[in-house]
C-alpha cells in the first residue's frame, strides 16, 4: 500500500507466490484432527475459496472509489484473519497426532 513503481509490482507478484504456498498449509491445518468429519471439513475449506472470487469485487469497488493503493486495505483484513487462524492453530493444534493412515500415504 505504501510502495510505488517496480517495488510495488514485485510486492504484488510476491503476494501471489506466497499465497500459493500458504493455501496448502491452511488446508492441512483446517482438516487436522477432524476424524470422521474430514471429508465435510475439507469440502468447507474448498468452498471457502469462493472468498477469492468475492473479495476482488469489493477491492475493485474501493479502487474505483478511493484509489488502487488504498483498496489494498481489504487484503490486509484477510491476512489478519489468516494470522489469527495461524495463531489459533499454533496454540490449540500443536498436539494433534497423525493417524496411521496419514503416515502411510494412501
Chimera marker file (.cmm) of the C-alpha trace (Angstrom):
<marker_set name="trace">
<marker id="1" x="0.000" y="0.000" z="0.000" r="1" g="1" b="0" radius="0.5"/>
<marker id="2" x="2.917" y="2.349" z="0.596" r="1" g="1" b="0" radius="0.5"/>
<marker id="3" x="5.225" y="1.269" z="-2.249" r="1" g="1" b="0" radius="0.5"/>
<marker id="4" x="5.329" y="2.692" z="-5.758" r="1" g="1" b="0" radius="0.5"/>
<marker id="5" x="6.769" y="1.697" z="-9.109" r="1" g="1" b="0" radius="0.5"/>
<marker id="6" x="8.707" y="-1.537" z="-9.568" r="1" g="1" b="0" radius="0.5"/>
<marker id="7" x="8.840" y="-2.266" z="-5.835" r="1" g="1" b="0" radius="0.5"/>
<marker id="8" x="5.037" y="-2.247" z="-5.692" r="1" g="1" b="0" radius="0.5"/>
<marker id="9" x="4.853" y="-4.513" z="-8.747" r="1" g="1" b="0" radius="0.5"/>
<marker id="10" x="7.267" y="-7.073" z="-7.266" r="1" g="1" b="0" radius="0.5"/>
<marker id="11" x="5.420" y="-6.897" z="-3.953" r="1" g="1" b="0" radius="0.5"/>
<marker id="12" x="2.181" y="-7.892" z="-5.679" r="1" g="1" b="0" radius="0.5"/>
<marker id="13" x="3.946" y="-10.716" z="-7.519" r="1" g="1" b="0" radius="0.5"/>
<marker id="14" x="5.393" y="-11.908" z="-4.205" r="1" g="1" b="0" radius="0.5"/>
<marker id="15" x="1.932" y="-11.993" z="-2.675" r="1" g="1" b="0" radius="0.5"/>
<marker id="16" x="0.796" y="-14.431" z="-5.357" r="1" g="1" b="0" radius="0.5"/>
<marker id="17" x="3.802" y="-16.670" z="-4.860" r="1" g="1" b="0" radius="0.5"/>
<marker id="18" x="3.391" y="-16.828" z="-1.088" r="1" g="1" b="0" radius="0.5"/>
<marker id="19" x="-0.371" y="-17.345" z="-1.325" r="1" g="1" b="0" radius="0.5"/>
<marker id="20" x="0.172" y="-20.476" z="-3.396" r="1" g="1" b="0" radius="0.5"/>
<marker id="21" x="2.398" y="-21.900" z="-0.651" r="1" g="1" b="0" radius="0.5"/>
<marker id="22" x="0.112" y="-20.742" z="2.143" r="1" g="1" b="0" radius="0.5"/>
<marker id="23" x="-3.080" y="-22.449" z="0.963" r="1" g="1" b="0" radius="0.5"/>
<marker id="24" x="-1.742" y="-25.988" z="1.321" r="1" g="1" b="0" radius="0.5"/>
<marker id="25" x="-0.770" y="-25.237" z="4.908" r="1" g="1" b="0" radius="0.5"/>
<marker id="26" x="-4.141" y="-23.657" z="5.721" r="1" g="1" b="0" radius="0.5"/>
<marker id="27" x="-5.931" y="-26.643" z="4.199" r="1" g="1" b="0" radius="0.5"/>
<marker id="28" x="-3.887" y="-29.149" z="6.184" r="1" g="1" b="0" radius="0.5"/>
<marker id="29" x="-4.320" y="-27.284" z="9.460" r="1" g="1" b="0" radius="0.5"/>
<marker id="30" x="-8.049" y="-26.822" z="8.914" r="1" g="1" b="0" radius="0.5"/>
<marker id="31" x="-8.789" y="-30.532" z="8.453" r="1" g="1" b="0" radius="0.5"/>
<marker id="32" x="-6.372" y="-31.919" z="11.028" r="1" g="1" b="0" radius="0.5"/>
<marker id="33" x="-7.999" y="-33.843" z="13.835" r="1" g="1" b="0" radius="0.5"/>
<marker id="34" x="-11.478" y="-33.926" z="12.282" r="1" g="1" b="0" radius="0.5"/>
<marker id="35" x="-11.600" y="-37.729" z="12.219" r="1" g="1" b="0" radius="0.5"/>
<marker id="36" x="-14.771" y="-38.977" z="10.521" r="1" g="1" b="0" radius="0.5"/>
<marker id="37" x="-15.676" y="-35.367" z="9.617" r="1" g="1" b="0" radius="0.5"/>
<marker id="38" x="-12.581" y="-34.826" z="7.474" r="1" g="1" b="0" radius="0.5"/>
<marker id="39" x="-14.500" y="-35.027" z="4.181" r="1" g="1" b="0" radius="0.5"/>
<marker id="40" x="-17.055" y="-32.449" z="5.328" r="1" g="1" b="0" radius="0.5"/>
<marker id="41" x="-14.347" y="-30.168" z="6.704" r="1" g="1" b="0" radius="0.5"/>
<marker id="42" x="-12.300" y="-30.375" z="3.532" r="1" g="1" b="0" radius="0.5"/>
<marker id="43" x="-15.350" y="-29.538" z="1.421" r="1" g="1" b="0" radius="0.5"/>
<marker id="44" x="-15.978" y="-26.432" z="3.557" r="1" g="1" b="0" radius="0.5"/>
<marker id="45" x="-12.360" y="-25.312" z="3.111" r="1" g="1" b="0" radius="0.5"/>
<marker id="46" x="-12.636" y="-25.787" z="-0.648" r="1" g="1" b="0" radius="0.5"/>
<marker id="47" x="-15.898" y="-23.802" z="-0.701" r="1" g="1" b="0" radius="0.5"/>
<marker id="48" x="-14.150" y="-21.043" z="1.241" r="1" g="1" b="0" radius="0.5"/>
<marker id="49" x="-12.065" y="-20.464" z="-1.873" r="1" g="1" b="0" radius="0.5"/>
<marker id="50" x="-15.135" y="-18.575" z="-3.069" r="1" g="1" b="0" radius="0.5"/>
<marker id="51" x="-13.794" y="-15.716" z="-0.958" r="1" g="1" b="0" radius="0.5"/>
<marker id="52" x="-11.068" y="-15.403" z="-3.564" r="1" g="1" b="0" radius="0.5"/>
<marker id="53" x="-13.795" y="-14.551" z="-6.063" r="1" g="1" b="0" radius="0.5"/>
<marker id="54" x="-15.778" y="-12.201" z="-3.822" r="1" g="1" b="0" radius="0.5"/>
<marker id="55" x="-13.010" y="-10.163" z="-2.196" r="1" g="1" b="0" radius="0.5"/>
<marker id="56" x="-11.725" y="-8.736" z="-5.519" r="1" g="1" b="0" radius="0.5"/>
<marker id="57" x="-15.181" y="-7.328" z="-6.243" r="1" g="1" b="0" radius="0.5"/>
<marker id="58" x="-15.079" y="-5.308" z="-3.014" r="1" g="1" b="0" radius="0.5"/>
<marker id="59" x="-11.476" y="-4.349" z="-3.596" r="1" g="1" b="0" radius="0.5"/>
<marker id="60" x="-12.329" y="-3.201" z="-7.127" r="1" g="1" b="0" radius="0.5"/>
<marker id="61" x="-15.117" y="-1.031" z="-5.762" r="1" g="1" b="0" radius="0.5"/>
<marker id="62" x="-12.714" y="0.546" z="-3.269" r="1" g="1" b="0" radius="0.5"/>
<marker id="63" x="-10.120" y="1.017" z="-6.025" r="1" g="1" b="0" radius="0.5"/>
<marker id="64" x="-12.652" y="2.865" z="-8.151" r="1" g="1" b="0" radius="0.5"/>
<marker id="65" x="-13.832" y="4.954" z="-5.212" r="1" g="1" b="0" radius="0.5"/>
<marker id="66" x="-10.639" y="5.718" z="-3.258" r="1" g="1" b="0" radius="0.5"/>
<marker id="67" x="-7.728" y="4.578" z="-5.438" r="1" g="1" b="0" radius="0.5"/>
<marker id="68" x="-5.861" y="1.356" z="-6.072" r="1" g="1" b="0" radius="0.5"/>
<marker id="69" x="-3.325" y="1.665" z="-3.258" r="1" g="1" b="0" radius="0.5"/>
<marker id="70" x="-5.949" y="2.385" z="-0.616" r="1" g="1" b="0" radius="0.5"/>
<marker id="71" x="-8.035" y="-0.573" z="-1.825" r="1" g="1" b="0" radius="0.5"/>
<marker id="72" x="-5.402" y="-2.953" z="-0.518" r="1" g="1" b="0" radius="0.5"/>
<marker id="73" x="-6.845" y="-2.456" z="2.960" r="1" g="1" b="0" radius="0.5"/>
<marker id="74" x="-9.265" y="-5.298" z="2.094" r="1" g="1" b="0" radius="0.5"/>
<marker id="75" x="-6.484" y="-7.913" z="1.712" r="1" g="1" b="0" radius="0.5"/>
<marker id="76" x="-4.917" y="-6.590" z="4.920" r="1" g="1" b="0" radius="0.5"/>
<marker id="77" x="-8.074" y="-7.608" z="6.795" r="1" g="1" b="0" radius="0.5"/>
<marker id="78" x="-7.987" y="-11.013" z="5.076" r="1" g="1" b="0" radius="0.5"/>
<marker id="79" x="-4.375" y="-11.569" z="6.102" r="1" g="1" b="0" radius="0.5"/>
<marker id="80" x="-5.193" y="-10.540" z="9.678" r="1" g="1" b="0" radius="0.5"/>
<marker id="81" x="-7.856" y="-13.271" z="9.706" r="1" g="1" b="0" radius="0.5"/>
<marker id="82" x="-5.269" y="-15.770" z="8.419" r="1" g="1" b="0" radius="0.5"/>
<marker id="83" x="-2.825" y="-14.606" z="11.101" r="1" g="1" b="0" radius="0.5"/>
<marker id="84" x="-5.447" y="-15.197" z="13.797" r="1" g="1" b="0" radius="0.5"/>
<marker id="85" x="-6.132" y="-18.661" z="12.354" r="1" g="1" b="0" radius="0.5"/>
<marker id="86" x="-2.414" y="-19.459" z="12.389" r="1" g="1" b="0" radius="0.5"/>
<marker id="87" x="-2.076" y="-18.293" z="15.983" r="1" g="1" b="0" radius="0.5"/>
<marker id="88" x="-5.082" y="-20.412" z="16.957" r="1" g="1" b="0" radius="0.5"/>
<marker id="89" x="-3.602" y="-23.483" z="15.248" r="1" g="1" b="0" radius="0.5"/>
<marker id="90" x="-0.252" y="-22.933" z="16.921" r="1" g="1" b="0" radius="0.5"/>
<marker id="91" x="-1.891" y="-22.753" z="20.323" r="1" g="1" b="0" radius="0.5"/>
<marker id="92" x="-4.560" y="-25.442" z="20.052" r="1" g="1" b="0" radius="0.5"/>
<marker id="93" x="-3.465" y="-27.859" z="17.313" r="1" g="1" b="0" radius="0.5"/>
<marker id="94" x="0.195" y="-28.310" z="18.201" r="1" g="1" b="0" radius="0.5"/>
<marker id="95" x="-0.648" y="-31.544" z="19.973" r="1" g="1" b="0" radius="0.5"/>
<marker id="96" x="-2.573" y="-33.196" z="17.094" r="1" g="1" b="0" radius="0.5"/>
<marker id="97" x="-1.048" y="-36.549" z="16.170" r="1" g="1" b="0" radius="0.5"/>
<marker id="98" x="-1.113" y="-38.102" z="12.737" r="1" g="1" b="0" radius="0.5"/>
<marker id="99" x="-3.376" y="-41.074" z="12.124" r="1" g="1" b="0" radius="0.5"/>
<marker id="100" x="-1.738" y="-44.284" z="10.982" r="1" g="1" b="0" radius="0.5"/>
<marker id="101" x="-3.411" y="-43.842" z="7.564" r="1" g="1" b="0" radius="0.5"/>
<marker id="102" x="-1.986" y="-40.347" z="7.195" r="1" g="1" b="0" radius="0.5"/>
<marker id="103" x="1.554" y="-41.535" z="7.907" r="1" g="1" b="0" radius="0.5"/>
<marker id="104" x="1.443" y="-44.248" z="5.255" r="1" g="1" b="0" radius="0.5"/>
<marker id="105" x="0.163" y="-42.043" z="2.432" r="1" g="1" b="0" radius="0.5"/>
<marker id="106" x="-2.688" y="-43.756" z="0.597" r="1" g="1" b="0" radius="0.5"/>
<link id1="1" id2="2" r="1" g="1" b="0" radius="0.2"/>
<link id1="2" id2="3" r="1" g="1" b="0" radius="0.2"/>
<link id1="3" id2="4" r="1" g="1" b="0" radius="0.2"/>
<link id1="4" id2="5" r="1" g="1" b="0" radius="0.2"/>
<link id1="5" id2="6" r="1" g="1" b="0" radius="0.2"/>
<link id1="6" id2="7" r="1" g="1" b="0" radius="0.2"/>
<link id1="7" id2="8" r="1" g="1" b="0" radius="0.2"/>
<link id1="8" id2="9" r="1" g="1" b="0" radius="0.2"/>
<link id1="9" id2="10" r="1" g="1" b="0" radius="0.2"/>
<link id1="10" id2="11" r="1" g="1" b="0" radius="0.2"/>
<link id1="11" id2="12" r="1" g="1" b="0" radius="0.2"/>
<link id1="12" id2="13" r="1" g="1" b="0" radius="0.2"/>
<link id1="13" id2="14" r="1" g="1" b="0" radius="0.2"/>
<link id1="14" id2="15" r="1" g="1" b="0" radius="0.2"/>
<link id1="15" id2="16" r="1" g="1" b="0" radius="0.2"/>
<link id1="16" id2="17" r="1" g="1" b="0" radius="0.2"/>
<link id1="17" id2="18" r="1" g="1" b="0" radius="0.2"/>
<link id1="18" id2="19" r="1" g="1" b="0" radius="0.2"/>
<link id1="19" id2="20" r="1" g="1" b="0" radius="0.2"/>
<link id1="20" id2="21" r="1" g="1" b="0" radius="0.2"/>
<link id1="21" id2="22" r="1" g="1" b="0" radius="0.2"/>
<link id1="22" id2="23" r="1" g="1" b="0" radius="0.2"/>
<link id1="23" id2="24" r="1" g="1" b="0" radius="0.2"/>
<link id1="24" id2="25" r="1" g="1" b="0" radius="0.2"/>
<link id1="25" id2="26" r="1" g="1" b="0" radius="0.2"/>
<link id1="26" id2="27" r="1" g="1" b="0" radius="0.2"/>
<link id1="27" id2="28" r="1" g="1" b="0" radius="0.2"/>
<link id1="28" id2="29" r="1" g="1" b="0" radius="0.2"/>
<link id1="29" id2="30" r="1" g="1" b="0" radius="0.2"/>
<link id1="30" id2="31" r="1" g="1" b="0" radius="0.2"/>
<link id1="31" id2="32" r="1" g="1" b="0" radius="0.2"/>
<link id1="32" id2="33" r="1" g="1" b="0" radius="0.2"/>
<link id1="33" id2="34" r="1" g="1" b="0" radius="0.2"/>
<link id1="34" id2="35" r="1" g="1" b="0" radius="0.2"/>
<link id1="35" id2="36" r="1" g="1" b="0" radius="0.2"/>
<link id1="36" id2="37" r="1" g="1" b="0" radius="0.2"/>
<link id1="37" id2="38" r="1" g="1" b="0" radius="0.2"/>
<link id1="38" id2="39" r="1" g="1" b="0" radius="0.2"/>
<link id1="39" id2="40" r="1" g="1" b="0" radius="0.2"/>
<link id1="40" id2="41" r="1" g="1" b="0" radius="0.2"/>
<link id1="41" id2="42" r="1" g="1" b="0" radius="0.2"/>
<link id1="42" id2="43" r="1" g="1" b="0" radius="0.2"/>
<link id1="43" id2="44" r="1" g="1" b="0" radius="0.2"/>
<link id1="44" id2="45" r="1" g="1" b="0" radius="0.2"/>
<link id1="45" id2="46" r="1" g="1" b="0" radius="0.2"/>
<link id1="46" id2="47" r="1" g="1" b="0" radius="0.2"/>
<link id1="47" id2="48" r="1" g="1" b="0" radius="0.2"/>
<link id1="48" id2="49" r="1" g="1" b="0" radius="0.2"/>
<link id1="49" id2="50" r="1" g="1" b="0" radius="0.2"/>
<link id1="50" id2="51" r="1" g="1" b="0" radius="0.2"/>
<link id1="51" id2="52" r="1" g="1" b="0" radius="0.2"/>
<link id1="52" id2="53" r="1" g="1" b="0" radius="0.2"/>
<link id1="53" id2="54" r="1" g="1" b="0" radius="0.2"/>
<link id1="54" id2="55" r="1" g="1" b="0" radius="0.2"/>
<link id1="55" id2="56" r="1" g="1" b="0" radius="0.2"/>
<link id1="56" id2="57" r="1" g="1" b="0" radius="0.2"/>
<link id1="57" id2="58" r="1" g="1" b="0" radius="0.2"/>
<link id1="58" id2="59" r="1" g="1" b="0" radius="0.2"/>
<link id1="59" id2="60" r="1" g="1" b="0" radius="0.2"/>
<link id1="60" id2="61" r="1" g="1" b="0" radius="0.2"/>
<link id1="61" id2="62" r="1" g="1" b="0" radius="0.2"/>
<link id1="62" id2="63" r="1" g="1" b="0" radius="0.2"/>
<link id1="63" id2="64" r="1" g="1" b="0" radius="0.2"/>
<link id1="64" id2="65" r="1" g="1" b="0" radius="0.2"/>
<link id1="65" id2="66" r="1" g="1" b="0" radius="0.2"/>
<link id1="66" id2="67" r="1" g="1" b="0" radius="0.2"/>
<link id1="67" id2="68" r="1" g="1" b="0" radius="0.2"/>
<link id1="68" id2="69" r="1" g="1" b="0" radius="0.2"/>
<link id1="69" id2="70" r="1" g="1" b="0" radius="0.2"/>
<link id1="70" id2="71" r="1" g="1" b="0" radius="0.2"/>
<link id1="71" id2="72" r="1" g="1" b="0" radius="0.2"/>
<link id1="72" id2="73" r="1" g="1" b="0" radius="0.2"/>
<link id1="73" id2="74" r="1" g="1" b="0" radius="0.2"/>
<link id1="74" id2="75" r="1" g="1" b="0" radius="0.2"/>
<link id1="75" id2="76" r="1" g="1" b="0" radius="0.2"/>
<link id1="76" id2="77" r="1" g="1" b="0" radius="0.2"/>
<link id1="77" id2="78" r="1" g="1" b="0" radius="0.2"/>
<link id1="78" id2="79" r="1" g="1" b="0" radius="0.2"/>
<link id1="79" id2="80" r="1" g="1" b="0" radius="0.2"/>
<link id1="80" id2="81" r="1" g="1" b="0" radius="0.2"/>
<link id1="81" id2="82" r="1" g="1" b="0" radius="0.2"/>
<link id1="82" id2="83" r="1" g="1" b="0" radius="0.2"/>
<link id1="83" id2="84" r="1" g="1" b="0" radius="0.2"/>
<link id1="84" id2="85" r="1" g="1" b="0" radius="0.2"/>
<link id1="85" id2="86" r="1" g="1" b="0" radius="0.2"/>
<link id1="86" id2="87" r="1" g="1" b="0" radius="0.2"/>
<link id1="87" id2="88" r="1" g="1" b="0" radius="0.2"/>
<link id1="88" id2="89" r="1" g="1" b="0" radius="0.2"/>
<link id1="89" id2="90" r="1" g="1" b="0" radius="0.2"/>
<link id1="90" id2="91" r="1" g="1" b="0" radius="0.2"/>
<link id1="91" id2="92" r="1" g="1" b="0" radius="0.2"/>
<link id1="92" id2="93" r="1" g="1" b="0" radius="0.2"/>
<link id1="93" id2="94" r="1" g="1" b="0" radius="0.2"/>
<link id1="94" id2="95" r="1" g="1" b="0" radius="0.2"/>
<link id1="95" id2="96" r="1" g="1" b="0" radius="0.2"/>
<link id1="96" id2="97" r="1" g="1" b="0" radius="0.2"/>
<link id1="97" id2="98" r="1" g="1" b="0" radius="0.2"/>
<link id1="98" id2="99" r="1" g="1" b="0" radius="0.2"/>
<link id1="99" id2="100" r="1" g="1" b="0" radius="0.2"/>
<link id1="100" id2="101" r="1" g="1" b="0" radius="0.2"/>
<link id1="101" id2="102" r="1" g="1" b="0" radius="0.2"/>
<link id1="102" id2="103" r="1" g="1" b="0" radius="0.2"/>
<link id1="103" id2="104" r="1" g="1" b="0" radius="0.2"/>
<link id1="104" id2="105" r="1" g="1" b="0" radius="0.2"/>
<link id1="105" id2="106" r="1" g="1" b="0" radius="0.2"/>
</marker_set>
